[in-house]
Amino acid sequence: MKAIVTGIALAIIIAVGAAFVLDSKFQRTAETAFSTTGARL
């Protein structure tokens, strides 16, 4: 039972950390991501 609770807690911690990293560093708007000389929105 202790291993299950530890696994659930670890999964929650990893999910929150991944959400923070993705929101702060990797996501960009479509206008920012695809604004090059060949494609304009």
Contacts in CASP RR format, 6 or more apart in sequence:
PFRMAT RR
TARGET T0000
AUTHOR 0000-0000-0000
METHOD contacts of the structure
MODEL  1
MKAIVTGIALAIIIAVGAAFVLDSKFQRTAETAFSTTGARL
30 41 0 8 1.000
31 41 0 8 1.000
34 41 0 8 1.000
35 41 0 8 1.000
END
